[in-house]
C-alpha cells in the first residue's frame, strides 16, 4: 500500500481564512501599540478579564461542589470553599481595581523570585551540567531575584514590565499570524 500524496486543495488554506488571519494579525499589532499608548486602559481590561474569570470559575467550583455527589465530601467542601473565595476575590477586584493590579504585580514578582531561587539552586547543585550552563543559571537566577525585590520595593517597575510584555506578545502574535497567512 503506497502513501497518497495530498491534493493541492487539501494542503492549502482557504483564502477567506488567510485573509481573516491577516486581519486578526493587524488587529493584534494595532492593539500592541495601543497598549503602549494607553497602558492604564490595557491594565484595567486585563483586570476586568481576571475578575470575571475568577467569578465564573468560582461559580463553576461552587456548583460542582454542591451538585456532584460522585466526589468525596472533602472534595466537595474544598470545591465550595474555593468557589466562594473565587467569587469574593472576583468581586473584590471589580470593586477595588487598584488592589487587583497590585496583587497581580506582587504575585508575578513572587513567582519570579521563586523561579530565580530555583535557577540558583539548580546551578549550584546539579554538577553534571556544563560549568557555563551552571554559571548562566546562577546569574539569571540572581537577576530574577533582584528584579523581584525591585518590584516589591517599587511596584511601578512590575506594572511597566507587564505592559511591555503584553505589548510585545501582541506584536509577536500579530506578526506570526500575518506571516503564517501569507505562506
C-alpha positions, 0 to 999 in steps of 0.5 A: 500500500503506497502513501497518497500524496495530498491534493493541492486543495487539501494542503492549502488554506482557504483564502477567506481564512488567510485573509481573516488571519491577516486581519486578526494579525493587524488587529493584534499589532494595532492593539500592541501599540495601543497598549503602549499608548494607553497602558492604564486602559490595557491594565484595567481590561486585563483586570476586568478579564481576571475578575470575571474569570475568577467569578465564573470559575468560582461559580463553576467550583461552587456548583460542582461542589454542591451538585456532584455527589460522585466526589468525596465530601472533602472534595466537595467542601474544598470545591465550595470553599474555593468557589466562594473565595473565587467569587469574593476575590472576583468581586473584590477586584471589580470593586477595588481595581487598584488592589487587583493590579497590585496583587497581580504585580506582587504575585508575578514578582513572587513567582519570579523570585521563586523561579530565580531561587530555583535557577540558583539552586539548580546551578549550584547543585546539579554538577553534571551540567556544563560549568557555563550552563551552571554559571548562566543559571546562577546569574539569571537566577540572581537577576530574577531575584533582584528584579523581584525585590525591585518590584516589591520595593517599587511596584511601578517597575512590575506594572511597566514590565507587564505592559511591555510584555503584553505589548510585545506578545501582541506584536509577536502574535500579530506578526506570526499570524500575518506571516503564517497567512501569507505562506 
